[in-house]
Amino acid sequence: MIARLPLSFIRLSLFSLIVGVATLLSSAASAQSTQFKQAVASAAAKDKALAAFYQERKYKPIWTGASGKDRQRRQAFLKAVGQASLHGLPAARYDADELKALIRSAKAGRSRGELEVEMSRRFLQYARDIQTGVLIPSRVDSEIVRAVPYRDRLATLKAFSKSSAAGFIKSLPPKNPEYTRLMKEKLALEKGLARGGWGPKVSAKSLKPGQSGQSVVALRNRLVAMGYLRKSASQSYDEAMTKAVQLFQFNHGLSADGVAGAGTMAEINVPMQARLQSVIVAMERERWMNMPLGKRHVKVNLADFTAKIMDGEKTTFRTRSVIGKNDPDRRSPEFSDTMEFMVINPSWYVPRSIATKEYLPLLKKNRNAVSHLEITDSKGRKISRGNVNFAKFTEASFPYNMRQPPSRGNALGLVKFMFPNKYNIYLHDTPAKNLFSREVRAYSHGCIRLNDPFDFAYALLAKQESNPEAFFQAKLATNKEARVNLKEPVPVHIMYRTAFTQAKGPMNYRRDIYGRDATIWRALSNAGVALRAVQG
């Protein structure tokens, strides 16, 4: 006979069992939580921003928790990195598939903690890449001395943790119309690659109106594929083809004479893959400048040989420019600064590199050489050439300076536009007007020469003078050096774009005169950026 246990005893035993199980579960959860926090602290320790972020929030997760917000962040980020290649980013750097696998396998406290920090790390990398570029410009090319507007990593992570995940990620890429249009062109080219590109190259070295034959047919077909000519059965270089070639030339910075000469043919035969590379490089360059450019600003596109005054997105003044010669000591650098004043009837203070490397050898041979220049001492006092033995000086020991007084023959012309910078680069007039009619205009020592400097000055002064032309001409007539401050300083952006868009109309492409874009593409490719062909 089995003894019956009192009901009170059974109830107490069940209660003890439940409490025991709960205690065990609580202890396990506590251990898991401790392991998670320790893993987060350890994984984040070597990264100052991550360490500070998680320490401040007492190591609570933003990715790996069970809350709806954590899930939304995971989903939004995985979607974004899965589409990274749309922006020309190295998708493998963030690796959506690997992240998904890590999420599935991270069950325990330690593995979840390590995943938590890894997702934050990759998120910050993605945010920086899409916001301000994959590359550090000066490490790619020492002549790109642009200050990239990098965002604070800790501030980025904090803002993300407090925002709508999808909305925050959507806000990261540049929001200017140029970037949007470049993305559109990138997709169009990717679809074009999937269809075989623009077809065979034109084998003829040059073609002109009135000709006919297979080479003309090949040119016709390529212009049709590029969108410059309607489909036609014509086998002659007729008026329609001439107009198509002219439009192509205009959009590629060529002399628009309608003749497919050697230079034009070389551009027509550039493969679609190369144009896609130029677009991806231009997108990277836009990310380097993902900042307010100024309501009114000046854009100098070195590859386009132009300088523009921009009011918002509208070009209100445009002029041709001459840029630095394609020589290691003369190429124009890329940077942004602020124009503060102009000098009318400027003196030219010869840069030391020019004085010692170009003029000192001439003075050694003939002390009266370069007679248009004054020789001055360190205090600016004019020195008599007859009292100087130039032969005893080297480039390093030459103690004098050189100055060209104001004149119509001055190397700077009659006006210069100053945004003081350590590179000694500025915009100015020039007496050498013949260079502006050339297709390739790379001849200066690095400064930017303007074809229409007076009109450029009038446009700048219009903001502060009721009659800017009369004001400028009155200063000019004195033949004396005069500084005119801009009441509202104007940002100046010296850029280099071989691919750029128009609000309406075809893409514009330019030759890579300095070879910088080729260097950038190689660096992007090494970082994992790849060309794609997209079925559309």
C-alpha positions in Angstrom: 0.0 0.0 0.0 1.5 3.3 -1.2 1.4 6.1 1.3 -0.4 9.2 0.1 1.6 12.5 0.4 0.0 15.5 1.9 -1.3 18.0 -0.7 0.6 20.8 1.0 3.8 18.8 0.6 3.2 18.3 -3.1 2.4 22.0 -3.6 5.6 23.0 -1.8 7.7 20.5 -3.9 6.2 21.8 -7.2 6.8 25.4 -6.1 10.4 24.5 -5.2 10.9 22.9 -8.6 9.5 25.9 -10.5 11.7 28.2 -8.5 14.7 26.0 -9.1 14.0 25.9 -12.8 13.4 29.7 -12.9 16.6 30.2 -11.0 18.6 28.0 -13.4 17.1 29.9 -16.4 17.8 33.2 -14.8 21.3 32.2 -14.1 21.8 30.9 -17.6 20.3 34.2 -19.0 22.5 36.2 -16.7 25.6 34.2 -17.8 24.6 34.7 -21.5 24.2 38.5 -20.9 27.5 38.7 -19.1 29.2 36.8 -21.9 27.5 39.1 -24.5 28.7 42.2 -22.7 32.2 40.9 -22.2 32.4 39.9 -25.9 31.2 43.4 -27.0 33.7 45.1 -24.7 36.5 42.9 -26.0 35.6 43.2 -29.7 35.2 46.9 -29.5 38.2 47.7 -27.4 40.6 48.5 -30.2 38.2 50.9 -31.9 37.8 54.2 -30.0 34.4 55.1 -31.4 32.9 51.6 -31.0 34.3 51.3 -27.5 32.8 54.7 -26.4 29.5 53.9 -28.1 28.9 50.6 -26.3 30.3 51.7 -23.0 27.9 54.7 -23.0 24.9 52.4 -23.6 26.1 49.8 -21.1 26.8 47.3 -23.9 23.1 47.0 -24.9 22.8 45.8 -28.6 21.4 47.7 -31.5 21.6 44.8 -34.0 21.3 41.5 -32.3 18.6 42.1 -29.8 15.0 40.6 -30.0 13.3 44.0 -30.4 11.5 45.2 -33.5 14.0 48.1 -33.9 17.0 45.7 -33.8 15.3 43.6 -36.5 14.6 46.7 -38.6 18.2 47.8 -38.4 19.4 44.4 -39.5 17.0 44.3 -42.4 17.7 47.9 -43.5 21.5 47.4 -43.4 21.5 44.0 -45.2 19.3 45.5 -47.9 21.7 48.5 -48.3 24.9 46.4 -48.5 23.2 44.1 -50.9 22.8 47.1 -53.2 26.2 48.6 -52.6 27.3 47.9 -56.2 24.6 50.3 -57.4 26.8 53.1 -56.0 30.0 51.7 -57.4 31.1 50.5 -53.9 33.2 47.4 -53.1 30.3 45.1 -52.0 32.6 42.4 -50.7 33.9 44.9 -48.1 30.5 44.6 -46.3 29.5 41.1 -47.6 25.8 40.8 -47.1 25.9 37.0 -47.5 28.5 36.5 -44.9 26.6 38.8 -42.5 23.4 36.7 -43.0 25.4 33.5 -42.2 26.8 35.1 -39.1 23.4 36.2 -37.9 22.0 32.7 -38.4 24.9 31.0 -36.5 25.2 33.5 -33.6 23.2 31.8 -30.9 25.3 32.1 -27.7 26.2 35.2 -25.7 29.8 35.5 -26.9 29.1 34.9 -30.6 26.2 37.3 -30.5 28.5 39.9 -28.9 31.1 39.5 -31.5 28.5 39.8 -34.2 27.1 42.9 -32.6 30.4 44.7 -32.9 31.1 43.4 -36.4 27.8 44.7 -37.7 28.6 48.1 -36.2 32.1 48.1 -37.7 30.8 47.2 -41.2 28.0 49.7 -40.9 30.5 52.5 -40.1 32.7 51.4 -43.0 29.7 51.4 -45.4 28.5 54.8 -44.1 31.9 56.4 -44.6 32.3 54.8 -48.1 29.0 55.9 -49.4 29.1 59.3 -47.8 32.7 60.4 -48.3 34.3 57.9 -50.6 36.0 54.5 -50.6 39.5 56.0 -51.1 41.6 58.6 -49.4 42.4 61.0 -52.3 45.9 62.1 -51.3 47.0 58.5 -50.9 45.9 57.8 -54.4 47.4 60.9 -56.0 49.5 63.4 -54.1 48.2 66.2 -56.3 44.6 65.6 -55.0 45.0 67.7 -51.9 41.2 67.9 -51.2 40.1 68.0 -47.6 37.3 65.3 -47.5 34.5 66.1 -45.1 34.6 63.0 -43.0 31.8 62.5 -40.5 32.5 61.7 -36.8 32.1 57.9 -36.5 30.8 58.0 -32.9 28.3 60.7 -33.8 27.2 58.6 -36.8 26.5 55.5 -34.8 24.7 57.4 -32.1 22.5 59.2 -34.7 21.8 55.9 -36.4 20.8 54.2 -33.1 18.2 56.9 -32.5 16.8 57.2 -36.0 14.7 55.3 -38.4 17.1 52.7 -39.8 15.9 52.8 -43.4 15.6 56.6 -43.5 19.1 57.1 -42.0 20.8 54.8 -44.5 18.9 56.4 -47.3 20.3 59.8 -46.3 23.9 58.8 -46.5 24.8 59.1 -50.2 25.3 62.6 -51.8 22.0 64.2 -52.4 23.1 66.6 -55.2 21.5 66.2 -58.7 24.9 65.4 -60.3 25.3 62.2 -58.2 21.8 61.1 -59.0 22.3 61.6 -62.7 25.7 59.8 -62.6 24.0 56.8 -61.0 21.4 56.8 -63.7 24.1 56.9 -66.4 26.0 54.1 -64.6 22.9 51.8 -64.8 22.3 52.7 -68.5 25.9 51.8 -69.3 25.6 48.5 -67.3 22.5 47.6 -69.3 24.4 48.6 -72.5 27.2 46.3 -71.6 24.8 43.4 -71.2 23.6 44.1 -74.8 27.1 44.1 -76.2 28.2 47.7 -75.9 28.3 50.1 -78.8 29.4 47.5 -81.3 32.6 47.2 -83.4 35.1 50.1 -83.4 35.5 52.2 -86.5 38.7 51.1 -88.2 39.3 54.3 -90.3 41.8 56.8 -88.9 39.6 59.7 -90.0 36.4 60.4 -92.0 34.9 63.5 -93.4 31.6 64.7 -94.9 30.9 63.4 -98.4 32.7 60.0 -98.0 30.9 56.7 -98.2 31.7 53.0 -97.7 32.0 50.4 -95.0 33.9 52.7 -92.5 31.2 55.3 -92.8 28.6 52.6 -92.2 30.6 51.5 -89.1 30.7 55.1 -87.9 26.9 55.4 -88.5 26.2 52.3 -86.5 28.3 53.4 -83.6 26.7 56.9 -83.5 23.3 55.2 -83.6 24.2 52.9 -80.7 25.5 55.9 -78.7 22.2 57.8 -79.3 23.6 60.5 -81.5 21.9 59.4 -84.7 18.6 57.9 -85.7 18.6 54.5 -87.4 19.2 54.9 -91.1 20.2 52.9 -94.1 22.4 55.7 -95.4 25.9 54.7 -96.3 27.3 58.2 -96.9 28.7 60.8 -94.5 25.7 63.1 -95.1 24.3 66.1 -93.3 22.6 64.1 -90.6 25.9 62.3 -89.8 27.8 65.6 -89.8 25.3 67.1 -87.2 25.6 63.9 -85.1 29.4 64.1 -85.1 29.2 67.8 -84.2 27.0 67.0 -81.2 29.3 64.2 -80.2 32.3 66.5 -80.4 30.5 69.2 -78.3 29.7 66.6 -75.6 33.3 65.4 -75.5 35.1 68.7 -75.4 36.3 68.6 -79.0 36.3 71.2 -81.8 32.8 70.8 -83.2 33.6 70.9 -86.9 31.7 67.8 -87.9 34.8 66.1 -89.2 35.7 62.8 -87.6 39.4 63.4 -87.5 42.0 61.4 -85.5 41.1 63.0 -82.2 37.4 62.6 -82.6 37.8 59.0 -83.9 39.8 58.1 -80.9 37.0 59.3 -78.6 34.3 57.6 -80.7 36.2 54.3 -80.3 36.5 54.5 -76.5 34.8 51.3 -75.3 31.7 51.4 -73.1 33.6 49.8 -70.3 36.0 52.7 -70.2 33.1 55.2 -70.0 31.6 53.2 -67.2 34.9 53.4 -65.3 34.8 57.2 -65.8 31.3 57.4 -64.4 32.2 55.3 -61.3 35.3 57.4 -60.7 33.1 60.6 -61.0 30.7 59.2 -58.4 33.7 58.6 -56.0 34.9 62.1 -56.6 31.4 63.4 -55.8 31.5 61.6 -52.5 34.8 63.3 -51.7 32.9 66.6 -52.0 29.7 65.6 -50.2 29.3 68.9 -48.4 27.6 72.3 -49.0 29.5 73.9 -51.9 28.2 77.4 -51.2 25.0 79.1 -52.4 27.3 81.0 -54.9 30.5 79.2 -55.7 33.2 78.8 -58.5 33.8 75.5 -60.1 36.9 74.9 -62.1 36.9 71.6 -64.0 40.5 71.0 -65.0 39.6 68.2 -67.4 37.1 70.4 -69.1 39.3 73.5 -69.2 36.5 75.7 -67.9 35.7 77.9 -64.9 32.1 78.6 -63.9 30.3 80.8 -61.4 27.4 78.8 -60.0 24.4 80.2 -58.2 22.8 77.1 -56.7 22.6 74.5 -59.4 22.5 77.2 -62.2 25.6 78.2 -64.2 25.5 82.1 -64.3 28.9 82.6 -65.9 31.2 80.4 -67.9 34.7 80.9 -69.4 37.4 78.9 -70.9 40.5 78.3 -68.9 44.2 77.3 -69.3 45.4 74.9 -66.6 48.8 73.6 -65.5 51.0 71.7 -68.0 51.0 68.0 -67.7 54.4 68.0 -65.9 55.1 66.8 -62.3 56.0 70.4 -61.2 53.2 72.1 -63.1 50.0 70.1 -62.9 47.2 72.0 -61.1 46.2 70.5 -57.8 42.6 69.7 -56.7 41.3 71.4 -53.6 38.7 73.8 -52.3 39.2 77.2 -50.7 37.5 80.6 -50.5 38.0 83.6 -52.7 38.4 86.7 -50.6 39.5 89.4 -52.9 40.8 90.4 -56.4 43.8 92.5 -57.4 43.4 94.8 -60.3 46.7 95.8 -62.0 48.6 93.1 -60.1 52.3 92.7 -59.7 53.6 89.2 -60.4 55.8 87.9 -57.6 57.7 85.1 -59.3 57.4 81.8 -57.4 60.8 80.7 -56.1 60.7 77.5 -58.1 60.4 79.5 -61.4 63.0 82.1 -60.3 65.7 79.5 -59.5 65.0 76.8 -62.0 64.1 78.9 -65.1 65.4 82.4 -64.6 68.6 82.0 -62.6 70.3 79.9 -65.4 69.5 82.7 -67.8 70.9 85.4 -65.5 74.1 83.4 -65.1 74.6 83.6 -68.9 73.4 87.3 -69.1 72.7 89.5 -66.1 70.3 91.5 -68.3 68.2 88.5 -69.2 64.4 88.7 -68.3 64.7 92.4 -68.2 61.0 92.8 -67.6 61.5 91.5 -64.1 62.8 93.5 -61.1 65.4 91.8 -58.8 64.5 92.5 -55.1 66.1 91.7 -51.7 64.3 90.1 -48.8 62.8 93.5 -47.8 61.4 94.2 -51.3 64.1 96.8 -52.3 65.1 96.8 -55.9 68.7 95.5 -56.6 70.9 96.7 -59.4 71.8 93.8 -61.6 75.3 95.3 -62.3 76.3 94.7 -58.6 75.3 91.0 -58.6 77.5 88.0 -59.7 74.7 85.6 -60.5 77.1 82.8 -61.4 78.1 82.2 -57.8 74.5 81.2 -56.8 72.8 77.9 -56.8 69.1 77.1 -56.7 69.4 76.7 -52.9 71.6 79.8 -52.2 70.0 82.4 -54.5 69.0 85.2 -52.0 66.8 87.4 -54.2 63.2 87.6 -55.3 61.8 88.6 -58.6 58.8 90.9 -59.4 57.1 92.0 -62.5 55.3 95.4 -62.0 51.8 96.0 -63.2 51.5 96.2 -67.0 49.5 94.8 -69.9 52.4 92.4 -70.5 52.3 91.2 -66.9 52.3 87.4 -66.6 49.1 87.7 -64.6 47.5 90.1 -67.0 45.4 92.9 -65.5 43.5 91.1 -62.7 44.0 88.1 -60.4 41.4 86.4 -58.1 42.8 85.4 -54.7 41.9 82.5 -52.4 45.2 82.4 -50.4 46.4 78.9 -50.1 49.7 77.1 -49.5 49.8 75.8 -53.1 50.1 79.4 -54.4 47.3 78.6 -56.9 44.8 81.3 -58.0 42.8 82.4 -61.0 44.1 85.2 -63.2 44.2 87.0 -66.6 47.0 86.4 -69.1 48.5 88.2 -72.1 48.8 84.9 -73.9 45.2 84.9 -75.4 46.0 82.6 -78.3 46.1 79.5 -76.1 42.3 79.7 -75.4 41.4 78.7 -78.9 43.2 75.3 -78.5 41.3 72.1 -77.8 43.7 71.0 -75.0 44.7 73.9 -72.8 47.4 72.7 -70.4 50.2 75.2 -70.5 50.5 77.1 -67.2 52.7 76.6 -64.2 49.7 75.5 -62.2 47.5 78.6 -61.8 44.2 78.9 -63.7 44.2 81.4 -66.5 40.8 82.8 -67.6 39.7 83.7 -71.1 37.2 86.4 -70.0 38.7 87.7 -66.7 37.0 91.1 -66.9 33.6 89.6 -67.3 34.4 87.2 -64.5 35.2 90.1 -62.3 32.0 92.0 -63.3 30.0 88.9 -62.4 31.6 88.7 -58.9 31.3 92.5 -58.3 27.7 92.6 -59.3 26.8 91.5 -55.8 28.3 94.6 -54.3 28.5 97.3 -56.9 25.6 99.0 -58.7 27.8 99.4 -61.8 30.5 96.7 -61.6 32.0 97.4 -65.0 32.5 101.1 -64.3 33.9 100.4 -60.9 36.4 97.9 -62.3 37.5 100.1 -65.2 38.0 103.1 -62.9 40.5 101.0 -60.8 42.1 99.6 -64.0 42.6 103.1 -65.5 44.9 104.1 -62.6 47.5 101.6 -63.7 48.2 101.1 -60.0 47.8 97.9 -58.0 44.4 97.9 -56.2 43.0 95.2 -53.9 39.2 94.8 -54.0 37.7 92.7 -51.2 34.7 90.6 -51.8 32.0 91.5 -49.3 30.7 88.0 -49.6 33.7 85.6 -50.0 33.0 82.9 -52.7 34.0 79.2 -52.3 36.2 78.0 -55.1 36.3 74.3 -56.0 39.1 73.1 -58.3 37.9 69.8 -59.5 38.8 67.2 -62.2 35.8 65.5 -63.9 36.2 63.4 -67.1 32.6 62.4 -66.8 29.9 64.9 -65.9 26.2 65.4 -66.6 23.8 68.0 -67.9 20.4 68.7 -66.4 19.0 67.9 -69.9 20.9 66.1 -72.7 23.6 63.5 -73.1 26.6 62.8 -70.8 29.8 64.8 -71.2 33.1 63.0 -71.3 36.6 64.5 -71.4 40.1 63.1 -71.9 42.0 62.1 -68.8 44.7 64.8 -69.4 46.7 64.1 -66.2 45.9 60.4 -66.0 44.4 60.9 -62.5 41.1 59.1 -63.2 43.0 56.0 -64.5 45.0 56.0 -61.2 41.7 56.3 -59.2 40.1 53.5 -61.1 43.0 51.2 -60.4 42.7 52.0 -56.7 39.0 51.4 -56.7 39.4 48.1 -58.6 42.1 47.0 -56.0 39.6 47.9 -53.3 37.0 45.5 -54.8 34.9 47.8 -57.1 34.0 45.8 -60.2 32.2 46.6 -63.5 28.9 44.9 -64.0 26.7 44.0 -66.9 23.0 44.3 -65.9 20.1 42.7 -67.8 17.4 45.3 -68.3 
